[in-house]
Amino acid sequence: MLIAIEASVIIGFLAGILVVVLGMSPLSGVGVGGGTTVAVFTAAMTAIGYVSRSE
């Protein structure tokens, strides 16, 4: 589970930085980063749950 948290935070951080570099406002960057963090974490936990259930 720790890898899911780490991956979601890193990808969310990078997504937020990317949209700010591309010209969006910093507040939009925070929103995009937060949304990306939630999406990646949800996908990772779903995958972990699926793999754990299959065993």
C-alpha distance matrix in Angstrom:
0.0 3.8 5.4 5.3 6.7 8.9 10.1 11.0 12.8 14.6 15.7 16.8 18.7 20.4 21.3 22.9 24.8 26.0 27.5 29.2 30.6 31.9 33.9 32.1 32.3 29.7 29.0 28.2 25.9 23.9 23.8 22.8 20.1 18.7 19.1 17.4 14.3 14.2 15.0 12.5 9.5 11.3 11.9 8.5 7.4 10.8 10.6 7.7 9.9 12.9 12.2 11.4 14.5 16.6 16.4
3.8 0.0 3.8 5.4 5.2 6.2 8.5 10.0 10.9 12.4 14.3 15.4 16.7 18.5 20.0 21.3 22.8 24.3 26.2 27.5 28.7 30.4 32.4 30.8 30.8 27.9 27.6 27.2 24.6 22.5 23.0 22.1 18.9 17.9 19.0 17.1 13.8 14.6 15.8 13.0 10.4 13.1 13.8 10.4 10.3 13.9 13.5 11.1 13.6 16.4 15.5 14.9 18.2 20.1 19.7
5.4 3.8 0.0 3.8 5.5 5.1 5.9 8.4 9.9 10.5 11.9 13.9 15.2 16.4 17.9 19.8 21.1 22.1 24.3 25.9 26.8 28.2 30.5 29.3 29.7 27.1 27.0 26.2 23.4 21.9 22.4 20.9 17.8 17.4 18.1 15.6 12.9 14.1 14.6 11.2 9.6 12.5 12.2 8.7 9.9 13.2 12.0 10.3 13.6 15.7 14.5 14.9 18.2 19.5 19.4
5.3 5.4 3.8 0.0 3.8 5.5 5.2 6.0 8.6 10.0 10.6 11.9 14.1 15.4 16.2 18.1 20.0 20.9 22.5 24.4 25.6 26.8 28.9 27.3 27.8 25.3 24.9 23.8 21.4 19.8 19.7 18.2 15.5 14.7 15.0 12.7 10.0 10.6 11.0 7.9 5.8 8.7 8.8 5.6 6.8 10.1 9.8 8.7 11.6 13.8 13.6 14.1 17.0 18.6 19.2
6.7 5.2 5.5 3.8 0.0 3.8 5.5 5.3 6.2 8.6 10.1 10.6 12.2 14.3 15.4 16.5 18.4 19.9 21.4 22.8 24.4 25.9 27.6 25.9 25.8 23.1 22.6 22.0 19.5 17.5 17.8 16.9 13.8 12.7 13.8 12.1 8.7 9.7 11.3 8.8 6.3 9.8 11.0 8.6 9.1 12.7 13.1 12.0 14.3 17.0 17.0 17.1 19.9 21.8 22.3
8.9 6.2 5.1 5.5 3.8 0.0 3.8 5.6 5.3 6.2 8.6 10.0 10.7 12.4 14.3 15.5 16.7 18.3 20.4 21.6 22.6 24.4 26.4 25.1 25.2 22.4 22.5 22.0 19.1 17.4 18.4 17.2 13.7 13.6 15.1 12.8 9.7 12.0 13.2 10.2 9.0 12.7 13.2 10.6 12.1 15.5 15.1 14.1 17.1 19.4 18.8 19.3 22.4 23.9 24.1
10.1 8.5 5.9 5.2 5.5 3.8 0.0 3.8 5.5 5.2 6.0 8.3 9.8 10.6 12.1 14.1 15.4 16.3 18.4 20.2 21.0 22.3 24.7 23.5 24.2 21.8 22.0 20.9 17.9 16.9 17.5 15.6 12.5 13.0 13.7 10.7 8.5 10.9 11.1 7.6 7.7 11.3 10.9 8.7 11.2 14.0 13.3 13.2 16.4 18.0 17.7 18.8 21.7 22.8 23.5
11.0 10.0 8.4 6.0 5.3 5.6 3.8 0.0 3.8 5.5 5.3 5.9 8.4 9.9 10.4 12.1 14.2 15.1 16.6 18.4 19.8 21.0 22.9 21.3 21.7 19.4 19.1 18.0 15.4 14.0 14.2 12.5 9.6 9.4 10.0 7.4 4.7 7.2 7.9 5.1 5.2 8.9 9.4 8.3 10.4 13.1 13.4 13.7 16.2 18.1 18.5 19.5 22.0 23.5 24.6
12.8 10.9 9.9 8.6 6.2 5.3 5.5 3.8 0.0 3.8 5.6 5.1 6.0 8.6 9.9 10.5 12.3 14.1 15.7 16.8 18.3 20.0 21.7 20.1 20.0 17.2 17.2 16.7 13.8 12.1 13.2 12.1 8.5 8.6 10.6 8.6 5.6 8.8 10.6 8.6 8.3 12.0 13.1 11.9 13.6 16.5 17.0 16.9 19.4 21.5 21.8 22.6 25.2 26.9 27.7
14.6 12.4 10.5 10.0 8.6 6.2 5.2 5.5 3.8 0.0 3.8 5.5 5.1 6.2 8.6 10.0 10.7 12.2 14.6 15.7 16.5 18.3 20.5 19.5 19.9 17.3 18.1 17.3 14.0 13.2 14.7 12.9 9.4 10.9 12.6 9.8 8.1 11.6 12.5 9.9 10.7 14.4 14.5 13.2 15.7 18.4 18.1 18.3 21.2 22.9 22.8 24.0 26.8 28.0 28.7
15.7 14.3 11.9 10.6 10.1 8.6 6.0 5.3 5.6 3.8 0.0 3.8 5.4 5.1 6.1 8.6 9.9 10.3 12.4 14.4 15.2 16.3 18.7 17.7 18.7 16.7 17.3 15.8 12.6 12.5 13.2 10.7 7.9 9.8 10.5 7.1 6.7 10.2 10.1 7.8 9.8 12.9 12.6 12.1 15.0 17.0 16.8 17.8 20.6 21.8 22.1 23.7 26.1 27.2 28.4
16.8 15.4 13.9 11.9 10.6 10.0 8.3 5.9 5.1 5.5 3.8 0.0 3.8 5.5 5.1 6.2 8.6 9.8 10.9 12.6 14.3 15.4 17.1 15.5 16.0 13.8 13.9 12.6 9.6 8.9 9.6 7.5 4.3 6.2 7.4 4.9 4.5 8.2 9.0 8.0 9.7 12.5 13.1 13.3 15.6 17.6 18.2 19.2 21.5 23.0 23.8 25.1 27.3 28.8 30.1
18.7 16.7 15.2 14.1 12.2 10.7 9.8 8.4 6.0 5.1 5.4 3.8 0.0 3.8 5.5 5.2 6.3 8.6 10.3 11.0 12.4 14.4 16.0 14.7 14.9 12.2 13.1 12.6 9.0 8.5 10.6 9.1 5.6 8.1 10.4 8.5 7.9 11.6 12.8 11.6 12.9 16.0 16.7 16.4 18.7 21.0 21.4 22.0 24.5 26.3 26.7 27.9 30.4 31.8 32.9
20.4 18.5 16.4 15.4 14.3 12.4 10.6 9.9 8.6 6.2 5.1 5.5 3.8 0.0 3.8 5.4 5.1 6.0 8.8 10.0 10.4 12.2 14.5 14.0 15.0 13.0 14.6 13.4 9.7 10.6 12.4 9.9 7.4 10.7 12.0 9.4 9.9 13.6 13.8 12.3 14.5 17.4 17.3 17.2 20.0 22.0 21.9 22.9 25.6 26.9 27.2 28.8 31.2 32.2 33.4
21.3 20.0 17.9 16.2 15.4 14.3 12.1 10.4 9.9 8.6 6.1 5.1 5.5 3.8 0.0 3.8 5.5 5.0 6.4 8.7 9.9 10.6 12.8 11.7 13.1 11.8 12.8 10.8 7.6 9.0 9.8 6.7 5.4 9.0 9.4 7.1 8.9 12.1 11.8 11.3 13.9 16.2 16.2 16.9 19.6 21.1 21.4 22.9 25.3 26.3 27.1 28.9 31.0 32.0 33.6
22.9 21.3 19.8 18.1 16.5 15.5 14.1 12.1 10.5 10.0 8.6 6.2 5.2 5.4 3.8 0.0 3.8 5.4 5.5 6.4 8.7 10.1 11.2 9.6 10.1 8.2 9.3 8.0 4.3 5.7 7.6 5.6 4.2 7.9 9.4 8.4 9.7 12.8 13.5 13.5 15.5 17.9 18.5 19.2 21.5 23.3 24.0 25.2 27.4 28.8 29.7 31.2 33.3 34.6 36.2
24.8 22.8 21.1 20.0 18.4 16.7 15.4 14.2 12.3 10.7 9.9 8.6 6.3 5.1 5.5 3.8 0.0 3.8 5.6 5.2 6.1 8.6 10.1 9.8 10.5 8.6 11.0 10.2 6.5 8.5 11.0 9.2 7.9 11.4 13.1 11.8 12.8 16.2 16.7 16.2 18.3 20.9 21.3 21.6 24.2 26.0 26.3 27.5 30.0 31.3 31.9 33.5 35.7 36.9 38.2
26.0 24.3 22.1 20.9 19.9 18.3 16.3 15.1 14.1 12.2 10.3 9.8 8.6 6.0 5.0 5.4 3.8 0.0 3.8 5.5 5.1 6.2 8.8 9.1 11.2 10.5 12.8 10.9 7.9 10.7 12.2 9.5 9.2 13.0 13.7 11.9 13.8 17.0 16.7 16.2 18.9 21.2 21.0 21.7 24.6 26.0 26.0 27.7 30.2 31.0 31.7 33.6 35.7 36.6 38.2
27.5 26.2 24.3 22.5 21.4 20.4 18.4 16.6 15.7 14.6 12.4 10.9 10.3 8.8 6.4 5.5 5.6 3.8 0.0 3.8 5.4 4.9 6.5 5.7 8.1 8.4 10.3 7.8 5.7 9.2 10.1 7.7 8.8 12.2 12.6 11.7 14.2 16.8 16.5 17.0 19.7 21.5 21.5 22.8 25.4 26.6 27.1 28.9 31.1 32.0 33.0 34.9 36.7 37.8 39.6
29.2 27.5 25.9 24.4 22.8 21.6 20.2 18.4 16.8 15.7 14.4 12.6 11.0 10.0 8.7 6.4 5.2 5.5 3.8 0.0 3.8 5.3 5.2 4.9 6.0 5.9 8.9 7.8 5.5 8.9 10.9 9.7 10.2 13.5 14.6 14.2 16.1 18.8 19.2 19.6 21.9 24.0 24.4 25.4 27.8 29.3 29.9 31.4 33.6 34.8 35.8 37.5 39.4 40.6 42.3
30.6 28.7 26.8 25.6 24.4 22.6 21.0 19.8 18.3 16.5 15.2 14.3 12.4 10.4 9.9 8.7 6.1 5.1 5.4 3.8 0.0 3.8 5.4 7.3 9.2 9.4 12.6 11.5 9.1 12.4 14.4 12.7 12.9 16.4 17.4 16.3 18.2 21.3 21.3 21.1 23.7 26.0 25.9 26.7 29.5 30.9 31.1 32.7 35.1 36.1 36.8 38.7 40.8 41.7 43.2
31.9 30.4 28.2 26.8 25.9 24.4 22.3 21.0 20.0 18.3 16.3 15.4 14.4 12.2 10.6 10.1 8.6 6.2 4.9 5.3 3.8 0.0 3.8 6.2 9.4 10.8 13.4 11.3 9.9 13.6 14.6 12.5 13.7 17.2 17.4 16.4 19.0 21.6 21.1 21.4 24.3 26.1 25.8 27.0 29.9 30.9 31.1 33.1 35.4 36.1 36.9 39.1 40.9 41.7 43.5
33.9 32.4 30.5 28.9 27.6 26.4 24.7 22.9 21.7 20.5 18.7 17.1 16.0 14.5 12.8 11.2 10.1 8.8 6.5 5.2 5.4 3.8 0.0 3.8 6.6 8.9 11.5 10.0 9.5 13.2 14.2 13.0 14.6 17.7 18.2 17.9 20.4 22.8 22.7 23.4 26.0 27.7 27.9 29.3 31.8 32.9 33.5 35.4 37.5 38.3 39.4 41.4 43.2 44.2 46.0
32.1 30.8 29.3 27.3 25.9 25.1 23.5 21.3 20.1 19.5 17.7 15.5 14.7 14.0 11.7 9.6 9.8 9.1 5.7 4.9 7.3 6.2 3.8 0.0 3.8 6.6 8.3 6.3 6.8 10.3 10.9 10.2 12.3 14.9 15.3 15.7 18.2 20.2 20.3 21.5 23.9 25.4 25.9 27.5 29.8 30.8 31.8 33.7 35.5 36.5 37.9 39.6 41.2 42.5 44.5
32.3 30.8 29.7 27.8 25.8 25.2 24.2 21.7 20.0 19.9 18.7 16.0 14.9 15.0 13.1 10.1 10.5 11.2 8.1 6.0 9.2 9.4 6.6 3.8 0.0 3.8 5.4 5.3 6.4 8.9 10.1 10.7 12.4 14.4 15.5 16.5 18.4 20.3 21.1 22.4 24.3 25.9 27.0 28.4 30.3 31.7 32.9 34.5 36.1 37.5 39.0 40.4 42.1 43.6 45.5
29.7 27.9 27.1 25.3 23.1 22.4 21.8 19.4 17.2 17.3 16.7 13.8 12.2 13.0 11.8 8.2 8.6 10.5 8.4 5.9 9.4 10.8 8.9 6.6 3.8 0.0 3.8 5.4 4.8 6.3 8.7 9.8 10.3 12.2 14.2 15.1 16.3 18.4 19.8 20.8 22.3 24.3 25.6 26.6 28.4 30.1 31.4 32.5 34.3 36.0 37.2 38.4 40.3 42.0 43.6
29.0 27.6 27.0 24.9 22.6 22.5 22.0 19.1 17.2 18.1 17.3 13.9 13.1 14.6 12.8 9.3 11.0 12.8 10.3 8.9 12.6 13.4 11.5 8.3 5.4 3.8 0.0 3.8 5.3 5.1 6.4 8.7 9.9 10.7 12.4 14.2 15.4 16.8 18.5 20.0 21.2 22.8 24.5 25.8 27.2 28.8 30.5 31.6 33.0 34.8 36.4 37.4 39.0 40.9 42.7
28.2 27.2 26.2 23.8 22.0 22.0 20.9 18.0 16.7 17.3 15.8 12.6 12.6 13.4 10.8 8.0 10.2 10.9 7.8 7.8 11.5 11.3 10.0 6.3 5.3 5.4 3.8 0.0 3.8 5.4 5.0 6.1 8.4 9.8 10.5 12.1 14.0 15.4 16.4 18.1 19.8 21.1 22.4 24.1 25.7 26.9 28.5 30.1 31.4 32.9 34.6 35.9 37.3 39.0 41.0
25.9 24.6 23.4 21.4 19.5 19.1 17.9 15.4 13.8 14.0 12.6 9.6 9.0 9.7 7.6 4.3 6.5 7.9 5.7 5.5 9.1 9.9 9.5 6.8 6.4 4.8 5.3 3.8 0.0 3.8 5.4 5.1 6.0 8.5 9.8 10.4 12.0 14.2 15.2 16.2 18.0 19.9 20.9 22.1 24.1 25.6 26.8 28.2 29.9 31.4 32.7 34.1 35.9 37.4 39.2
23.9 22.5 21.9 19.8 17.5 17.4 16.9 14.0 12.1 13.2 12.5 8.9 8.5 10.6 9.0 5.7 8.5 10.7 9.2 8.9 12.4 13.6 13.2 10.3 8.9 6.3 5.1 5.4 3.8 0.0 3.8 5.5 5.1 6.0 8.5 9.8 10.4 12.3 14.2 15.3 16.4 18.3 20.0 21.0 22.4 24.2 25.8 26.7 28.3 30.2 31.6 32.6 34.3 36.2 37.8
23.8 23.0 22.4 19.7 17.8 18.4 17.5 14.2 13.2 14.7 13.2 9.6 10.6 12.4 9.8 7.6 11.0 12.2 10.1 10.9 14.4 14.6 14.2 10.9 10.1 8.7 6.4 5.0 5.4 3.8 0.0 3.8 5.4 5.2 6.1 8.5 9.8 10.7 12.2 14.2 15.4 16.6 18.3 20.0 21.2 22.6 24.4 25.7 26.9 28.6 30.4 31.5 32.9 34.8 36.7
22.8 22.1 20.9 18.2 16.9 17.2 15.6 12.5 12.1 12.9 10.7 7.5 9.1 9.9 6.7 5.6 9.2 9.5 7.7 9.7 12.7 12.5 13.0 10.2 10.7 9.8 8.7 6.1 5.1 5.5 3.8 0.0 3.8 5.5 5.1 6.0 8.5 10.0 10.5 12.0 14.1 15.3 16.4 18.1 19.9 21.0 22.4 24.1 25.6 26.9 28.5 30.0 31.5 33.0 35.0
20.1 18.9 17.8 15.5 13.8 13.7 12.5 9.6 8.5 9.4 7.9 4.3 5.6 7.4 5.4 4.2 7.9 9.2 8.8 10.2 12.9 13.7 14.6 12.3 12.4 10.3 9.9 8.4 6.0 5.1 5.4 3.8 0.0 3.8 5.5 5.1 6.1 8.7 9.9 10.5 12.1 14.2 15.4 16.3 18.2 19.9 21.1 22.3 24.1 25.7 26.9 28.2 30.0 31.7 33.3
18.7 17.9 17.4 14.7 12.7 13.6 13.0 9.4 8.6 10.9 9.8 6.2 8.1 10.7 9.0 7.9 11.4 13.0 12.2 13.5 16.4 17.2 17.7 14.9 14.4 12.2 10.7 9.8 8.5 6.0 5.2 5.5 3.8 0.0 3.8 5.4 5.1 6.3 8.7 10.0 10.6 12.3 14.4 15.4 16.5 18.4 20.1 21.1 22.4 24.4 25.9 26.8 28.4 30.4 32.1
19.1 19.0 18.1 15.0 13.8 15.1 13.7 10.0 10.6 12.6 10.5 7.4 10.4 12.0 9.4 9.4 13.1 13.7 12.6 14.6 17.4 17.4 18.2 15.3 15.5 14.2 12.4 10.5 9.8 8.5 6.1 5.1 5.5 3.8 0.0 3.8 5.4 5.2 6.2 8.6 9.9 10.7 12.3 14.3 15.5 16.6 18.5 20.0 21.1 22.6 24.5 25.7 27.0 28.8 30.9
17.4 17.1 15.6 12.7 12.1 12.8 10.7 7.4 8.6 9.8 7.1 4.9 8.5 9.4 7.1 8.4 11.8 11.9 11.7 14.2 16.3 16.4 17.9 15.7 16.5 15.1 14.2 12.1 10.4 9.8 8.5 6.0 5.1 5.4 3.8 0.0 3.8 5.4 5.1 6.0 8.4 9.8 10.5 12.1 14.1 15.3 16.5 18.1 19.8 21.1 22.5 24.1 25.6 27.1 29.0
14.3 13.8 12.9 10.0 8.7 9.7 8.5 4.7 5.6 8.1 6.7 4.5 7.9 9.9 8.9 9.7 12.8 13.8 14.2 16.1 18.2 19.0 20.4 18.2 18.4 16.3 15.4 14.0 12.0 10.4 9.8 8.5 6.1 5.1 5.4 3.8 0.0 3.8 5.5 5.4 6.0 8.5 10.0 10.6 12.1 14.1 15.4 16.3 18.1 19.9 21.1 22.2 24.1 25.9 27.4
14.2 14.6 14.1 10.6 9.7 12.0 10.9 7.2 8.8 11.6 10.2 8.2 11.6 13.6 12.1 12.8 16.2 17.0 16.8 18.8 21.3 21.6 22.8 20.2 20.3 18.4 16.8 15.4 14.2 12.3 10.7 10.0 8.7 6.3 5.2 5.4 3.8 0.0 3.8 5.6 5.2 6.0 8.6 9.9 10.5 12.1 14.2 15.3 16.2 18.2 20.0 20.8 22.2 24.3 26.2
15.0 15.8 14.6 11.0 11.3 13.2 11.1 7.9 10.6 12.5 10.1 9.0 12.8 13.8 11.8 13.5 16.7 16.7 16.5 19.2 21.3 21.1 22.7 20.3 21.1 19.8 18.5 16.4 15.2 14.2 12.2 10.5 9.9 8.7 6.2 5.1 5.5 3.8 0.0 3.8 5.5 5.2 6.2 8.6 10.0 10.6 12.4 14.3 15.4 16.6 18.5 20.0 21.1 22.7 24.9
12.5 13.0 11.2 7.9 8.8 10.2 7.6 5.1 8.6 9.9 7.8 8.0 11.6 12.3 11.3 13.5 16.2 16.2 17.0 19.6 21.1 21.4 23.4 21.5 22.4 20.8 20.0 18.1 16.2 15.3 14.2 12.0 10.5 10.0 8.6 6.0 5.4 5.6 3.8 0.0 3.8 5.5 5.1 6.1 8.6 9.8 10.6 12.2 14.1 15.3 16.5 18.1 19.9 21.2 23.0
9.5 10.4 9.6 5.8 6.3 9.0 7.7 5.2 8.3 10.7 9.8 9.7 12.9 14.5 13.9 15.5 18.3 18.9 19.7 21.9 23.7 24.3 26.0 23.9 24.3 22.3 21.2 19.8 18.0 16.4 15.4 14.1 12.1 10.6 9.9 8.4 6.0 5.2 5.5 3.8 0.0 3.8 5.5 5.1 6.1 8.5 9.9 10.4 12.1 14.1 15.3 16.2 18.1 20.0 21.5
11.3 13.1 12.5 8.7 9.8 12.7 11.3 8.9 12.0 14.4 12.9 12.5 16.0 17.4 16.2 17.9 20.9 21.2 21.5 24.0 26.0 26.1 27.7 25.4 25.9 24.3 22.8 21.1 19.9 18.3 16.6 15.3 14.2 12.3 10.7 9.8 8.5 6.0 5.2 5.5 3.8 0.0 3.8 5.5 5.2 6.1 8.6 9.9 10.4 12.2 14.3 15.2 16.3 18.4 20.4
11.9 13.8 12.2 8.8 11.0 13.2 10.9 9.4 13.1 14.5 12.6 13.1 16.7 17.3 16.2 18.5 21.3 21.0 21.5 24.4 25.9 25.8 27.9 25.9 27.0 25.6 24.5 22.4 20.9 20.0 18.3 16.4 15.4 14.4 12.3 10.5 10.0 8.6 6.2 5.1 5.5 3.8 0.0 3.8 5.6 5.1 6.2 8.7 9.9 10.6 12.4 14.2 15.4 16.7 18.9
8.5 10.4 8.7 5.6 8.6 10.6 8.7 8.3 11.9 13.2 12.1 13.3 16.4 17.2 16.9 19.2 21.6 21.7 22.8 25.4 26.7 27.0 29.3 27.5 28.4 26.6 25.8 24.1 22.1 21.0 20.0 18.1 16.3 15.4 14.3 12.1 10.6 9.9 8.6 6.1 5.1 5.5 3.8 0.0 3.8 5.4 5.1 6.1 8.5 9.8 10.6 12.1 14.1 15.5 17.0
7.4 10.3 9.9 6.8 9.1 12.1 11.2 10.4 13.6 15.7 15.0 15.6 18.7 20.0 19.6 21.5 24.2 24.6 25.4 27.8 29.5 29.9 31.8 29.8 30.3 28.4 27.2 25.7 24.1 22.4 21.2 19.9 18.2 16.5 15.5 14.1 12.1 10.5 10.0 8.6 6.1 5.2 5.6 3.8 0.0 3.8 5.4 5.0 6.0 8.5 9.8 10.3 12.0 14.1 15.7
10.8 13.9 13.2 10.1 12.7 15.5 14.0 13.1 16.5 18.4 17.0 17.6 21.0 22.0 21.1 23.3 26.0 26.0 26.6 29.3 30.9 30.9 32.9 30.8 31.7 30.1 28.8 26.9 25.6 24.2 22.6 21.0 19.9 18.4 16.6 15.3 14.1 12.1 10.6 9.8 8.5 6.1 5.1 5.4 3.8 0.0 3.8 5.5 5.1 6.1 8.7 9.9 10.5 12.3 14.7
10.6 13.5 12.0 9.8 13.1 15.1 13.3 13.4 17.0 18.1 16.8 18.2 21.4 21.9 21.4 24.0 26.3 26.0 27.1 29.9 31.1 31.1 33.5 31.8 32.9 31.4 30.5 28.5 26.8 25.8 24.4 22.4 21.1 20.1 18.5 16.5 15.4 14.2 12.4 10.6 9.9 8.6 6.2 5.1 5.4 3.8 0.0 3.8 5.4 5.1 6.2 8.5 9.9 10.7 12.8
7.7 11.1 10.3 8.7 12.0 14.1 13.2 13.7 16.9 18.3 17.8 19.2 22.0 22.9 22.9 25.2 27.5 27.7 28.9 31.4 32.7 33.1 35.4 33.7 34.5 32.5 31.6 30.1 28.2 26.7 25.7 24.1 22.3 21.1 20.0 18.1 16.3 15.3 14.3 12.2 10.4 9.9 8.7 6.1 5.0 5.5 3.8 0.0 3.8 5.4 5.2 6.0 8.5 10.0 11.1
9.9 13.6 13.6 11.6 14.3 17.1 16.4 16.2 19.4 21.2 20.6 21.5 24.5 25.6 25.3 27.4 30.0 30.2 31.1 33.6 35.1 35.4 37.5 35.5 36.1 34.3 33.0 31.4 29.9 28.3 26.9 25.6 24.1 22.4 21.1 19.8 18.1 16.2 15.4 14.1 12.1 10.4 9.9 8.5 6.0 5.1 5.4 3.8 0.0 3.8 5.5 5.1 6.0 8.6 10.3
12.9 16.4 15.7 13.8 17.0 19.4 18.0 18.1 21.5 22.9 21.8 23.0 26.3 26.9 26.3 28.8 31.3 31.0 32.0 34.8 36.1 36.1 38.3 36.5 37.5 36.0 34.8 32.9 31.4 30.2 28.6 26.9 25.7 24.4 22.6 21.1 19.9 18.2 16.6 15.3 14.1 12.2 10.6 9.8 8.5 6.1 5.1 5.4 3.8 0.0 3.8 5.5 5.2 6.2 9.0
12.2 15.5 14.5 13.6 17.0 18.8 17.7 18.5 21.8 22.8 22.1 23.8 26.7 27.2 27.1 29.7 31.9 31.7 33.0 35.8 36.8 36.9 39.4 37.9 39.0 37.2 36.4 34.6 32.7 31.6 30.4 28.5 26.9 25.9 24.5 22.5 21.1 20.0 18.5 16.5 15.3 14.3 12.4 10.6 9.8 8.7 6.2 5.2 5.5 3.8 0.0 3.8 5.5 5.2 6.7
11.4 14.9 14.9 14.1 17.1 19.3 18.8 19.5 22.6 24.0 23.7 25.1 27.9 28.8 28.9 31.2 33.5 33.6 34.9 37.5 38.7 39.1 41.4 39.6 40.4 38.4 37.4 35.9 34.1 32.6 31.5 30.0 28.2 26.8 25.7 24.1 22.2 20.8 20.0 18.1 16.2 15.2 14.2 12.1 10.3 9.9 8.5 6.0 5.1 5.5 3.8 0.0 3.8 5.5 5.6
14.5 18.2 18.2 17.0 19.9 22.4 21.7 22.0 25.2 26.8 26.1 27.3 30.4 31.2 31.0 33.3 35.7 35.7 36.7 39.4 40.8 40.9 43.2 41.2 42.1 40.3 39.0 37.3 35.9 34.3 32.9 31.5 30.0 28.4 27.0 25.6 24.1 22.2 21.1 19.9 18.1 16.3 15.4 14.1 12.0 10.5 9.9 8.5 6.0 5.2 5.5 3.8 0.0 3.8 5.6
16.6 20.1 19.5 18.6 21.8 23.9 22.8 23.5 26.9 28.0 27.2 28.8 31.8 32.2 32.0 34.6 36.9 36.6 37.8 40.6 41.7 41.7 44.2 42.5 43.6 42.0 40.9 39.0 37.4 36.2 34.8 33.0 31.7 30.4 28.8 27.1 25.9 24.3 22.7 21.2 20.0 18.4 16.7 15.5 14.1 12.3 10.7 10.0 8.6 6.2 5.2 5.5 3.8 0.0 3.8
16.4 19.7 19.4 19.2 22.3 24.1 23.5 24.6 27.7 28.7 28.4 30.1 32.9 33.4 33.6 36.2 38.2 38.2 39.6 42.3 43.2 43.5 46.0 44.5 45.5 43.6 42.7 41.0 39.2 37.8 36.7 35.0 33.3 32.1 30.9 29.0 27.4 26.2 24.9 23.0 21.5 20.4 18.9 17.0 15.7 14.7 12.8 11.1 10.3 9.0 6.7 5.6 5.6 3.8 0.0
